[in-house]
């Protein structure tokens, strides 16, 4: 992180905010240096429009507001992800990368003038209310979104914890718009979660890439190893579904944990300091044990860097659905008023030279969006536990059995996770 701060103020490939500001997008492809001369005719036109607004607009407008709106317009006209951050928005961004902020808990961008949900964040109000990746928000309470900037929409969605907002959403496959009421809250994103699926087979979920995600991952793997025979794992499911991204160096750190050598990611931009490459060091923490990475349409930016690096190095099998396709890096450049601009400065590329911008990562094994459902037998046999006043079983740890039941339910209700575990078992059979 210190290295990145010396090179660029902050590098973001998908940053979480309270109602998640969108990140990523396209970057200018021209390599020639921009002209140093000022476009006098264009500046004259700007001056004329400025004067006409000051003289004739229906209400008096301050010079500050006009100039700030002009700055916003310059940035939003570049791509969906370059934006102006006032003092409050900049503060929100910094809080988001640390993993605690206020809002609904969704990553959003703009599409055709509407707010598009890139992904809801795990265990947040939006996630629990049923907001899904790909939803288009057309109204915020009774206010139409059409015509708003992304910043305007975000300001409305943010608010005092405990207050409600109604999102009117268009969802593919639904015959009419949905109205979803969400209660705002202080969002605390737990970056890394872990548990054992079966003896020897671990599961790690990364919800977003924050400052300490790399360290948290190593701690999670260490815990899983302690629960395994010989202090080693037979295989790991790395779940990056609905992960909107985060800090570039966090994605590099996670990738490095599973690789012994080679390129992880490199970036290319018009200015020299936007051109960087990151390589893996020795010490794969799994010592070559197989990995299955789960991705879907909500997996963006930093999660795509990890999936792309592990896929190119043949270190993991990527399973799921086509990822989001956000392949650019944003630089946060502070100004002297306490705010900043978030500017797209580079594209990033996987080790083999792939740009995933507007395309995404294609899984090695593509899964349709289906749900596992256990069918009841025609005849349900009666067991001892079904009898009235049956004696309780005194063997075993109740908490442990409850944990096993929880994992069993997760596997029964999560088709991709179920298939990932089966795939790991198959790989281990072949290796033996």
KOLKOLSE-977607 format. One record per residue: x, y, z of N, C-alpha, C in turn; residue in three letters. Coordinates in steps of 0.2 Angstrom, whole numbers, padded with zeros to 4 digits, always signed. Example, Ala and Ser with C-alpha at 12.3 -4.5 7.8 and 13.67 -1.06 7.14 Angstrom:
REM KOLKOLSE-977607
+0066-0028+0039+0062-0022+0039+0066-0016+0039ala/+0064-0011+0035+0068-0005+0036+0064+0000+0039ser/
This chain:
REM KOLKOLSE-977607
+0004-0006+0000+0000+0000+0000+0004+0006+0000unk/+0010+0006+0004+0014+0012+0004+0017+0013-0003unk/+0019+0008-0006+0022+0008-0013+0017+0012-0018unk/+0011+0009-0017+0005+0012-0022+0004+0020-0020unk/+0005+0022-0014+0004+0029-0012+0009+0033-0015unk/+0015+0030-0015+0021+0034-0018+0020+0035-0026unk/+0017+0030-0029+0017+0030-0036+0011+0033-0038unk/+0005+0032-0036-0001+0035-0037-0005+0036-0031unk/-0009+0042-0030-0012+0043-0023-0016+0037-0021unk/-0021+0034-0025-0024+0028-0023-0026+0025-0029unk/-0025+0018-0030-0027+0014-0036-0033+0010-0034unk/-0039+0011-0037-0045+0007-0036-0047+0004-0042unk/-0049-0003-0041-0052-0006-0047-0059-0009-0045unk/-0062-0005-0041-0069-0007-0039-0070-0005-0031unk/-0072+0001-0030-0071+0003-0023-0078+0003-0019unk/-0079+0000-0013-0085+0000-0010-0087+0006-0006unk/-0093+0009-0007-0095+0014-0003-0102+0013+0000unk/-0105+0017+0004-0111+0016+0008-0116+0014+0003unk/-0118+0017-0002-0122+0015-0008-0118+0014-0014unk/-0112+0012-0013-0107+0010-0017-0106+0015-0024unk/-0101+0019-0024-0100+0022-0030-0097+0018-0035unk/-0099+0019-0042-0097+0014-0047-0090+0015-0048unk/-0086+0010-0051-0079+0011-0052-0078+0007-0059unk/-0072+0009-0062-0070+0005-0068-0073+0009-0074unk/-0071+0006-0080-0074+0009-0086-0068+0009-0091unk/-0069+0013-0096-0064+0014-0101-0059+0019-0100unk/-0054+0018-0103-0048+0023-0103-0046+0025-0110unk/-0044+0032-0110-0042+0034-0117-0036+0030-0120unk/-0037+0028-0126-0032+0023-0129-0026+0027-0132unk/-0027+0033-0134-0022+0037-0138-0015+0037-0134unk/-0010+0036-0137-0003+0036-0134+0000+0043-0134unk/-0002+0047-0139+0002+0053-0140+0000+0058-0134unk/+0005+0063-0133+0004+0067-0128-0001+0073-0130unk/-0005+0075-0125-0010+0080-0127-0007+0087-0128unk/-0010+0091-0133-0008+0097-0135-0007+0102-0128unk/-0002+0105-0128+0000+0110-0122-0004+0117-0123unk/-0006+0118-0130-0009+0125-0131-0016+0124-0128unk/-0019+0130-0126-0026+0130-0124-0031+0131-0129unk/-0036+0127-0129-0041+0128-0135-0045+0135-0134unk/-0043+0140-0137-0045+0147-0135-0053+0147-0137unk/-0054+0144-0143-0061+0145-0146-0066+0142-0141unk/-0064+0136-0138-0068+0132-0134-0069+0136-0127unk/-0063+0139-0125-0064+0142-0119-0068+0149-0119unk/-0068+0152-0125-0072+0157-0127-0079+0155-0126unk/-0081+0149-0129-0088+0147-0129-0090+0146-0122unk/-0086+0143-0118-0087+0141-0111-0089+0148-0107unk/-0084+0153-0108-0085+0159-0105-0092+0162-0107unk/-0094+0162-0113-0100+0165-0116-0106+0161-0112unk/-0106+0154-0112-0111+0151-0109-0112+0152-0101unk/-0106+0153-0098-0106+0155-0091-0109+0161-0090unk/-0107+0166-0094-0110+0173-0094-0118+0173-0095unk/-0120+0169-0100-0127+0169-0101-0131+0166-0096unk/-0128+0160-0092-0132+0157-0087-0132+0162-0081unk/-0127+0166-0080-0127+0171-0074-0132+0176-0075unk/-0133+0178-0082-0137+0184-0083-0144+0182-0084unk/-0146+0176-0087-0153+0174-0089-0156+0168-0085unk/-0152+0164-0082-0155+0159-0078-0161+0161-0074unk/-0166+0157-0073-0172+0159-0069-0171+0161-0062unk/-0166+0158-0059-0164+0159-0052-0156+0161-0052unk/-0154+0165-0047-0147+0167-0047-0143+0161-0045unk/-0137+0160-0048-0133+0154-0047-0126+0157-0045unk/-0123+0154-0040-0116+0156-0038-0111+0154-0043unk/-0106+0158-0043-0100+0156-0048-0097+0149-0045unk/-0097+0148-0039-0094+0141-0036-0098+0135-0039unk/-0105+0136-0038-0109+0130-0041-0108+0129-0048unk/-0108+0134-0052-0107+0134-0059-0101+0130-0061unk/-0095+0132-0058-0089+0130-0059-0088+0122-0057unk/-0091+0121-0051-0091+0114-0048-0095+0109-0053unk/-0101+0112-0056-0105+0108-0060-0101+0107-0067unk/-0097+0112-0069-0093+0111-0075-0088+0106-0074unk/-0085+0105-0068-0080+0100-0067-0083+0093-0067unk/-0089+0093-0064-0092+0086-0064-0094+0084-0071unk/-0096+0089-0075-0098+0087-0082-0092+0085-0086unk/-0086+0088-0084-0080+0086-0088-0078+0078-0086unk/-0079+0076-0080-0077+0070-0078-0083+0065-0080unk/-0089+0066-0079-0094+0061-0081-0095+0060-0088unk/-0092+0065-0092-0092+0065-0100-0087+0060-0102unk/-0082+0058-0098-0077+0054-0100-0079+0046-0101unk/-0081+0044-0095-0083+0037-0095-0088+0036-0089unk/-0091+0030-0088-0096+0030-0082-0093+0030-0075unk/-0086+0030-0075-0083+0029-0068-0078+0034-0066unk/-0076+0039-0070-0073+0045-0068-0078+0050-0065unk/-0076+0053-0059-0081+0057-0056-0078+0062-0051unk/-0081+0067-0050-0079+0072-0045-0081+0070-0038unk/-0077+0070-0033-0079+0069-0026-0078+0075-0022unk/-0084+0077-0019-0083+0083-0015-0081+0080-0008unk/-0080+0085-0003-0077+0083+0003-0080+0077+0006unk/-0087+0077+0006-0091+0071+0010-0090+0065+0006unk/-0090+0065-0001-0090+0059-0005-0083+0056-0005unk/-0078+0060-0004-0071+0058-0003-0070+0054+0003unk/-0073+0057+0009-0073+0054+0015-0076+0047+0015unk/-0082+0047+0011-0086+0041+0011-0082+0035+0007unk/-0078+0037+0002-0074+0033-0002-0068+0030+0003unk/-0065+0034+0007-0060+0032+0011-0063+0027+0016unk/-0069+0028+0019-0072+0024+0024-0073+0017+0021unk/-0076+0017+0014-0078+0011+0011-0072+0006+0010unk/-0066+0009+0008-0060+0005+0008-0058+0002+0014unk/-0060+0005+0020-0058+0002+0026-0063-0003+0029unk/-0069-0003+0025-0074-0008+0027-0080-0006+0031unk/-0081+0000+0032-0086+0002+0036-0089+0009+0034unk/-0096+0009+0032-0099+0015+0029-0106+0015+0030unk/-0109+0020+0029-0117+0021+0029-0120+0020+0023unk/-0126+0017+0022-0130+0017+0016-0134+0011+0015unk/-0135+0008+0009-0139+0002+0008-0135-0004+0007unk/-0128-0003+0004-0124-0009+0003-0125-0011-0004unk/-0125-0007-0009-0125-0009-0016-0119-0005-0020unk/-0116-0009-0025-0112-0006-0029-0116-0004-0035unk/-0115+0002-0037-0120+0005-0043-0116+0008-0048unk/-0118+0008-0054-0116+0012-0060-0121+0015-0064unk/-0120+0018-0069-0125+0021-0073-0126+0017-0080unk/-0132+0016-0082-0133+0013-0089-0140+0016-0092unk/-0139+0019-0098-0145+0022-0101-0148+0027-0097unk/-0145+0031-0093-0148+0036-0088-0151+0033-0082unk/-0150+0027-0081-0153+0024-0075-0147+0021-0070unk/-0149+0020-0064-0144+0017-0059-0144+0010-0060unk/-0138+0007-0062-0138+0000-0063-0134-0004-0057unk/-0137-0009-0054-0134-0012-0048-0129-0017-0051unk/-0123-0016-0049-0117-0020-0051-0118-0026-0046unk/-0118-0025-0040-0119-0031-0035-0122-0028-0028unk/-0126-0032-0025-0127-0030-0018-0121-0033-0014unk/-0120-0030-0008-0114-0033-0004-0117-0037+0001unk/-0114-0043+0003-0116-0048+0008-0118-0045+0014unk/-0124-0048+0016-0127-0046+0023-0128-0039+0024unk/-0130-0035+0019-0132-0028+0020-0139-0027+0019unk/-0142-0021+0020-0149-0021+0019-0152-0022+0012unk/-0148-0020+0007-0150-0021+0000-0150-0029-0001unk/-0145-0032+0001-0144-0039+0000-0150-0043+0003unk/-0152-0041+0009-0157-0044+0013-0164-0043+0010unk/-0164-0037+0007-0171-0035+0004-0172-0038-0003unk/-0167-0041-0006-0168-0045-0012-0166-0041-0018unk/-0162-0036-0017-0159-0032-0023-0154-0037-0027unk/-0154-0037-0033-0150-0042-0037-0145-0038-0042unk/-0139-0041-0043-0135-0039-0049-0139-0038-0055unk/-0138-0033-0059-0141-0032-0065-0148-0028-0065unk/-0150-0027-0059-0156-0023-0058-0155-0015-0060unk/-0160-0013-0063-0160-0006-0065-0165-0002-0061unk/-0162+0003-0057-0166+0007-0053-0169+0013-0057unk/-0176+0014-0057-0179+0019-0061-0182+0025-0057unk/-0183+0023-0050-0185+0028-0046-0182+0027-0039unk/-0181+0033-0035-0179+0033-0028-0184+0036-0024unk/-0188+0032-0021-0194+0035-0018-0198+0037-0024unk/-0201+0043-0024-0205+0046-0030-0201+0050-0035unk/-0194+0050-0034-0190+0054-0039-0188+0050-0044unk/-0189+0051-0051-0186+0048-0056-0179+0048-0057unk/-0175+0043-0058-0168+0043-0059-0166+0046-0065unk/-0170+0046-0071-0168+0048-0077-0166+0056-0076unk/-0160+0057-0079-0158+0064-0078-0153+0066-0073unk/-0153+0061-0068-0149+0062-0062-0141+0060-0064unk/-0136+0063-0061-0130+0060-0061-0129+0055-0056unk/-0124+0051-0057-0123+0045-0052-0122+0048-0045unk/-0118+0054-0044-0117+0057-0038-0124+0059-0034unk/-0128+0062-0039-0135+0064-0036-0139+0058-0033unk/-0139+0052-0037-0142+0047-0035-0140+0044-0029unk/-0133+0044-0028-0130+0041-0022-0131+0045-0016unk/-0132+0052-0017-0133+0056-0011-0140+0055-0009unk/-0145+0053-0013-0152+0052-0011-0152+0045-0008unk/-0148+0040-0010-0149+0033-0007-0145+0033+0000unk/-0140+0037+0001-0137+0038+0007-0142+0042+0012unk/-0141+0041+0018-0145+0044+0023-0144+0042+0030unk/-0148+0044+0034-0148+0043+0041-0149+0035+0043unk/-0145+0031+0046-0147+0024+0047-0154+0024+0051unk/-0158+0019+0049-0164+0018+0052-0170+0021+0048unk/-0168+0025+0043-0173+0028+0038-0174+0023+0032unk/-0180+0024+0029-0182+0019+0023-0181+0023+0017unk/-0180+0019+0012-0180+0022+0005-0183+0016+0001unk/-0188+0018-0004-0191+0013-0009-0187+0014-0016unk/-0184+0008-0018-0181+0008-0025-0186+0005-0029unk/-0188+0008-0035-0192+0005-0040-0187+0002-0045unk/-0188-0004-0047-0183-0008-0050-0186-0011-0056unk/-0182-0011-0062-0184-0015-0068-0179-0021-0068unk/-0181-0027-0068-0177-0033-0067-0179-0038-0073unk/-0174-0040-0077-0175-0045-0082-0179-0051-0080unk/-0184-0052-0084-0188-0058-0083-0194-0056-0079unk/-0195-0050-0076-0200-0048-0072-0205-0044-0077unk/-0212-0046-0077-0216-0042-0081-0217-0035-0080unk/-0216-0033-0074-0217-0026-0072-0212-0024-0066unk/-0211-0017-0066-0206-0015-0061-0208-0017-0054unk/-0203-0018-0050-0203-0020-0043-0202-0015-0038unk/-0205-0014-0033-0204-0009-0028-0201-0013-0022unk/-0195-0011-0020-0191-0014-0014-0190-0008-0009unk/-0193-0009-0003-0191-0005+0003-0185-0007+0006unk/-0180-0003+0008-0174-0004+0011-0173+0001+0017unk/-0171-0002+0022-0169+0002+0028-0162+0004+0028unk/-0160+0010+0028-0153+0012+0028-0150+0009+0035unk/-0143+0008+0034-0139+0006+0040-0132+0007+0040unk/-0129+0007+0045-0121+0008+0045-0119+0001+0042unk/-0115+0001+0037-0113-0005+0034-0106-0007+0036unk/-0105-0013+0039-0099-0016+0040-0098-0022+0036unk/-0093-0021+0031-0092-0026+0027-0086-0031+0030unk/-0088-0037+0031-0083-0042+0033-0080-0045+0026unk/-0074-0043+0025-0070-0044+0019-0070-0052+0017unk/-0068-0056+0023-0066-0063+0022-0070-0067+0027unk/-0073-0072+0024-0076-0077+0029-0074-0084+0027unk/-0074-0089+0031-0071-0095+0030-0075-0101+0034unk/-0075-0107+0031-0078-0112+0035-0076-0119+0031unk/-0077-0124+0035-0075-0131+0031-0082-0133+0028unk/-0081-0136+0022-0087-0139+0019-0087-0146+0020unk/-0081-0150+0020-0081-0157+0022-0074-0158+0025unk/-0072-0163+0028-0065-0164+0031-0060-0163+0025unk/-0056-0158+0026-0050-0157+0021-0052-0152+0015unk/-0058-0150+0015-0061-0146+0009-0063-0139+0012unk/-0060-0134+0011-0061-0127+0014-0065-0123+0009unk/-0068-0118+0012-0072-0113+0009-0070-0106+0011unk/-0068-0101+0007-0067-0094+0008-0071-0090+0004unk/-0074-0085+0007-0078-0080+0004-0075-0073+0004unk/-0073-0070-0001-0071-0063-0001-0076-0059-0004unk/-0079-0054+0001-0085-0050-0001-0082-0044-0005unk/-0076-0041-0003-0074-0035-0007-0066-0035-0005unk/-0063-0031-0009-0055-0031-0008-0054-0024-0004unk/-0052-0025+0002-0050-0019+0007-0043-0019+0009unk/-0041-0015+0013-0034-0014+0014-0031-0020+0017unk/-0035-0024+0022-0032-0029+0025-0034-0036+0022unk/-0037-0036+0016-0040-0042+0014-0035-0048+0013unk/-0029-0046+0011-0023-0051+0010-0022-0054+0016unk/-0021-0050+0022-0019-0053+0028-0025-0057+0031unk/-0031-0055+0030-0037-0059+0032-0038-0065+0029unk/-0036-0066+0022-0036-0072+0019-0031-0077+0022unk/-0025-0075+0023-0020-0079+0026-0022-0082+0033unk/-0025-0077+0037-0028-0080+0043-0033-0085+0042unk/-0038-0084+0037-0043-0088+0036-0041-0095+0034unk/-0036-0095+0030-0033-0102+0027-0029-0105+0033unk/-0026-0101+0038-0023-0104+0043-0028-0108+0048unk/-0034-0105+0049-0039-0108+0053-0041-0114+0050unk/-0042-0114+0043-0045-0120+0040-0040-0126+0040unk/-0034-0124+0040-0028-0129+0040-0028-0133+0047unk/-0029-0129+0052-0030-0131+0059-0035-0136+0060unk/-0041-0135+0056-0046-0140+0057-0045-0146+0052unk/-0040-0147+0049-0039-0152+0044-0034-0157+0046unk/-0034-0163+0044-0029-0168+0045-0022-0166+0043unk/-0017-0167+0046-0010-0165+0045-0009-0158+0043unk/-0014-0154+0046-0013-0147+0045-0013-0144+0038unk/-0016-0148+0033-0016-0146+0026-0023-0147+0023unk/-0024-0143+0018-0031-0144+0015-0030-0148+0008unk/-0035-0152+0007-0036-0156+0001-0038-0151-0005unk/-0041-0146-0004-0044-0142-0009-0048-0136-0006unk/-0048-0130-0010-0052-0124-0008-0057-0122-0013unk/-0062-0120-0010-0067-0116-0014-0066-0108-0013unk/-0064-0104-0018-0063-0097-0017-0069-0094-0020unk/-0074-0091-0016-0080-0088-0018-0079-0080-0019unk/-0079-0078-0026-0079-0071-0028-0085-0069-0031unk/-0091-0072-0030-0097-0070-0033-0100-0064-0030unk/-0102-0060-0034-0105-0053-0031-0100-0049-0028unk/-0094-0050-0029-0088-0046-0026-0087-0040-0031unk/-0088-0034-0029-0088-0028-0034-0081-0026-0035unk/-0076-0028-0031-0069-0026-0032-0066-0023-0026unk/-0062-0018-0027-0059-0014-0021-0052-0012-0023unk/-0047-0013-0019-0041-0010-0020-0036-0015-0024unk/-0033-0012-0029-0028-0016-0033-0023-0020-0029unk/-0020-0017-0024-0015-0021-0021-0018-0026-0017unk/-0024-0026-0015-0027-0031-0011-0028-0037-0016unk/-0030-0036-0022-0031-0041-0027-0024-0045-0029unk/-0019-0041-0029-0012-0043-0030-0010-0048-0024unk/-0012-0046-0018-0010-0049-0012-0013-0056-0012unk/-0020-0056-0014-0024-0062-0014-0021-0067-0019unk/-0020-0065-0025-0017-0069-0030-0010-0072-0028unk/-0006-0068-0025+0001-0070-0024+0000-0075-0018unk/-0005-0076-0014-0005-0081-0009-0006-0088-0012unk/-0008-0088-0018-0009-0095-0021-0004-0096-0027unk/+0000-0092-0028+0005-0093-0034+0012-0093-0031unk/+0017-0096-0034+0024-0097-0032+0028-0092-0037unk/+0026-0090-0042+0030-0085-0047+0025-0083-0052unk/+0028-0078-0056+0025-0076-0062+0021-0070-0062unk/+0019-0067-0067+0015-0061-0067+0008-0062-0065unk/+0006-0057-0061-0001-0057-0058-0006-0052-0063unk/-0004-0046-0064-0007-0041-0067-0003-0036-0069unk/-0004-0033-0075-0001-0026-0077-0005-0021-0079unk/-0003-0015-0079-0008-0010-0081-0004-0005-0086unk/-0008-0002-0091-0006+0002-0096-0010+0008-0096unk/-0007+0014-0097-0010+0020-0097-0006+0025-0101unk/-0009+0031-0102-0005+0036-0106+0001+0039-0103unk/+0000+0040-0096+0006+0043-0092+0010+0037-0090unk/+0017+0039-0089+0022+0034-0087+0020+0030-0080unk/+0018+0034-0075+0016+0031-0068+0010+0027-0068unk/+0006+0027-0074+0000+0022-0074+0002+0015-0077unk/+0009+0015-0079+0011+0008-0082+0015+0004-0076unk/+0012-0001-0074+0015-0005-0068+0013-0012-0069unk/+0018-0016-0066+0016-0024-0066+0018-0026-0060unk/+0014-0032-0058+0015-0035-0051+0016-0042-0052unk/+0021-0045-0049+0023-0052-0049+0022-0056-0043unk/+0021-0062-0043+0020-0066-0037+0027-0068-0034unk/+0027-0069-0028+0033-0072-0025+0032-0079-0023unk/+0037-0082-0020+0036-0090-0018+0032-0091-0012unk/+0030-0097-0011+0026-0099-0005+0019-0098-0006unk/+0016-0103-0011+0009-0104-0011+0007-0107-0005unk/+0002-0104-0002+0000-0106+0005-0004-0112+0005unk/-0006-0115-0001-0010-0121-0001-0005-0127-0004unk/+0001-0125-0005+0006-0130-0008+0003-0134-0014unk/+0000-0130-0018-0002-0134-0024-0009-0137-0024unk/-0012-0137-0018-0019-0140-0017-0024-0137-0022unk/-0028-0141-0025-0033-0138-0030-0037-0132-0028unk/-0039-0128-0032-0043-0122-0030-0049-0122-0036unk/-0055-0121-0033-0060-0119-0038-0063-0112-0036unk/-0063-0107-0041-0065-0101-0040-0072-0100-0043unk/-0077-0097-0038-0083-0096-0041-0084-0089-0043unk/-0087-0087-0049-0088-0080-0051-0095-0080-0054unk/-0098-0074-0054-0104-0073-0058-0104-0066-0061unk/-0110-0064-0063-0111-0057-0066-0109-0051-0062unk/-0109-0053-0055-0108-0047-0050-0101-0047-0048unk/-0096-0052-0051-0089-0052-0049-0086-0047-0054unk/-0083-0041-0051-0080-0036-0055-0073-0034-0053unk/-0070-0031-0057-0063-0028-0056-0058-0032-0052unk/-0057-0030-0046-0052-0034-0042-0053-0041-0042unk/-0059-0043-0041-0061-0051-0041-0059-0054-0048unk/-0060-0050-0054-0058-0052-0060-0051-0053-0061unk/-0047-0048-0058-0040-0049-0058-0037-0055-0055unk/-0040-0057-0049-0039-0063-0046-0040-0069-0050unk/-0047-0069-0052-0049-0075-0057-0045-0076-0063unk/-0043-0070-0066-0039-0070-0072-0032-0073-0071unk/-0029-0070-0066-0022-0072-0064-0022-0080-0063unk/-0026-0083-0059-0026-0090-0057-0028-0094-0063unk/-0033-0091-0067-0034-0095-0073-0029-0095-0078unk/-0025-0090-0079-0020-0089-0084-0014-0094-0082unk/-0013-0094-0075-0007-0099-0073-0009-0106-0072unk/-0016-0108-0074-0018-0114-0073-0018-0117-0066unk/-0019-0112-0061-0019-0113-0054-0025-0115-0051unk/-0031-0113-0054-0037-0114-0052-0042-0115-0058unk/-0048-0119-0056-0053-0119-0061-0058-0114-0059unk/-0060-0110-0065-0065-0105-0064-0072-0108-0065unk/-0076-0107-0061-0083-0110-0062-0088-0105-0060unk/-0094-0105-0065-0099-0100-0064-0102-0097-0070unk/-0103-0091-0070-0105-0087-0075-0100-0081-0077unk/-0101-0079-0083-0097-0073-0086-0097-0067-0081unk/-0091-0065-0079-0090-0059-0074-0092-0053-0077unk/-0092-0047-0073-0095-0041-0075-0091-0037-0081unk/-0084-0038-0081-0081-0035-0086-0078-0028-0085unk/-0076-0027-0079-0073-0020-0077-0066-0020-0077unk/-0063-0018-0082-0055-0019-0083-0051-0012-0083unk/-0053-0008-0079-0049-0002-0079-0047+0000-0071unk/-0042+0005-0071-0040+0007-0064-0042+0014-0063unk/-0044+0016-0058-0045+0023-0056-0040+0026-0051unk/-0038+0032-0052-0033+0035-0048-0037+0041-0044unk/-0036+0041-0037-0039+0046-0033-0034+0052-0033unk/-0036+0058-0035-0031+0064-0035-0035+0069-0031unk/-0032+0070-0025-0034+0075-0020-0034+0082-0023unk/-0038+0087-0021-0038+0094-0022-0037+0098-0016unk/-0036+0104-0016-0034+0108-0010-0040+0110-0006unk/-0046+0108-0008-0052+0109-0005-0055+0103-0001unk/-0051+0098+0000-0053+0092+0004-0057+0087+0000unk/-0058+0088-0007-0061+0084-0011-0056+0080-0015unk/-0058+0077-0021-0054+0074-0025-0057+0072-0032unk/-0054+0070-0037-0057+0067-0043-0055+0060-0043unk/-0059+0056-0046-0058+0049-0047-0058+0048-0054unk/-0052+0047-0057-0050+0047-0064-0048+0041-0067unk/-0051+0038-0072-0049+0032-0075-0042+0034-0079unk/-0037+0030-0077-0030+0032-0079-0027+0026-0083unk/-0029+0020-0082-0026+0014-0085-0031+0008-0086unk/-0029+0004-0091-0033-0003-0091-0028-0008-0088unk/-0031-0013-0085-0027-0018-0083-0028-0025-0087unk/-0022-0029-0087-0022-0035-0091-0020-0041-0087unk/-0023-0046-0089-0021-0053-0085-0014-0055-0088unk/-0011-0060-0084-0004-0062-0086-0003-0063-0094unk/-0008-0066-0097-0008-0068-0104-0009-0062-0108unk/-0010-0056-0106-0012-0050-0110-0019-0049-0111unk/-0023-0053-0108-0031-0052-0109-0033-0045-0106unk/-0037-0041-0109-0041-0036-0106-0048-0038-0106unk/-0050-0038-0099-0057-0040-0098-0062-0035-0099unk/-0060-0028-0101-0065-0023-0101-0071-0024-0106unk/-0076-0023-0103-0083-0024-0106-0084-0031-0109unk/-0080-0036-0106-0081-0043-0109-0081-0048-0103unk/-0076-0047-0098-0077-0051-0092-0072-0057-0093unk/-0072-0061-0087-0069-0068-0087-0074-0073-0089unk/-0072-0077-0094-0076-0083-0096-0074-0089-0091unk/-0079-0092-0088-0077-0098-0083-0074-0104-0087unk/-0070-0108-0084-0068-0114-0087-0074-0119-0088unk/-0078-0118-0083-0084-0122-0082-0090-0118-0081unk/-0094-0117-0086-0100-0112-0086-0106-0116-0083unk/-0109-0112-0078-0115-0115-0075-0121-0110-0076unk/-0127-0113-0078-0133-0110-0079-0135-0107-0072unk/-0139-0102-0072-0142-0099-0065-0148-0104-0063unk/-0146-0109-0060-0151-0114-0057-0151-0115-0050unk/-0156-0118-0047-0156-0119-0040-0157-0126-0038unk/-0153-0129-0033-0154-0136-0031-0160-0136-0027unk/-0164-0141-0028-0170-0142-0024-0171-0149-0022unk/-0171-0151-0016-0172-0158-0014-0179-0160-0014unk/-0181-0165-0018-0188-0168-0019-0189-0173-0013unk/-0195-0172-0010-0197-0177-0005-0199-0184-0008unk/-0197-0189-0005-0199-0196-0007-0206-0197-0007unk/-0209-0201-0011-0216-0203-0011-0218-0206-0004unk/-0213-0210-0001-0214-0213+0005-0209-0210+0010unk/-0211-0207+0015-0207-0204+0020-0207-0209+0026unk/-0201-0212+0027-0200-0217+0033-0200-0214+0039unk/-0203-0217+0044-0203-0214+0051-0197-0217+0055unk/-0193-0213+0058-0187-0215+0062-0188-0213+0069unk/-0184-0216+0073-0184-0216+0080-0185-0208+0083unk/-0182-0204+0079-0182-0197+0081-0189-0194+0080unk/-0193-0197+0076-0200-0194+0075-0205-0197+0080unk/-0203-0201+0084-0208-0204+0089-0208-0199+0095unk/-0215-0199+0097-0216-0194+0103-0212-0197+0109unk/-0209-0192+0113-0205-0193+0119-0199-0198+0118unk/-0196-0198+0112-0190-0202+0111-0184-0199+0115unk/-0180-0203+0117-0174-0201+0121-0169-0197+0116unk/-0166-0192+0119-0161-0188+0116-0155-0192+0115unk/-0151-0190+0110-0144-0193+0109-0139-0189+0113unk/-0136-0192+0117-0131-0189+0121-0124-0189+0119unk/-0123-0192+0113-0116-0192+0110-0115-0186+0105unk/-0109-0183+0105-0107-0178+0101-0109-0171+0103unk/-0106-0166+0100-0106-0159+0102-0112-0156+0098unk/-0117-0153+0102-0123-0150+0098-0121-0145+0094unk/-0116-0140+0096-0114-0135+0092-0111-0137+0085unk/-0107-0143+0086-0104-0146+0080-0109-0148+0075unk/-0114-0152+0078-0119-0154+0073-0123-0149+0070unk/-0124-0143+0074-0127-0138+0071-0123-0135+0065unk/-0117-0134+0066-0112-0132+0061-0113-0136+0055unk/-0112-0143+0056-0113-0147+0050-0119-0147+0046unk/-0125-0146+0050-0131-0145+0047-0131-0138+0043unk/-0128-0133+0045-0128-0127+0042-0124-0128+0035unk/-0119-0131+0035-0115-0132+0029-0119-0137+0024unk/-0122-0142+0027-0126-0146+0023-0132-0142+0019unk/-0135-0138+0023-0140-0133+0020-0137-0129+0015unk/-0131-0126+0016-0128-0122+0011-0127-0125+0005unk/-0124-0132+0005-0123-0136-0001-0129-0138-0005unk/-0135-0139-0001-0141-0141-0004-0144-0135-0007unk/-0143-0129-0005-0146-0123-0008-0142-0119-0013unk/-0136-0121-0013-0131-0117-0018-0128-0122-0023unk/-0131-0122-0029-0129-0126-0034-0122-0125-0036unk/-0120-0119-0037-0112-0118-0039-0108-0121-0034unk/-0109-0119-0027-0105-0122-0022-0105-0129-0022unk/-0111-0132-0022-0111-0140-0023-0107-0143-0028unk/-0107-0139-0034-0103-0142-0040-0096-0141-0039unk/-0094-0135-0036-0087-0134-0034-0084-0139-0030unk/-0088-0141-0024-0085-0146-0020-0084-0153-0024unk/-0089-0154-0028-0089-0161-0032-0082-0160-0036unk/-0081-0155-0039-0076-0154-0044-0069-0155-0040unk/-0068-0152-0034-0062-0153-0030-0061-0160-0029unk/-0067-0164-0027-0066-0171-0025-0063-0175-0031unk/-0066-0173-0037-0064-0176-0043-0057-0175-0045unk/-0055-0169-0044-0048-0167-0045-0043-0171-0041unk/-0045-0172-0034-0041-0176-0030-0041-0183-0031unk/-0046-0186-0034-0046-0193-0036-0041-0194-0041unk/-0041-0190-0046-0037-0190-0052-0029-0190-0050unk/-0028-0185-0045-0021-0184-0043-0019-0190-0039unk/-0023-0193-0035-0021-0199-0031-0019-0205-0036unk/
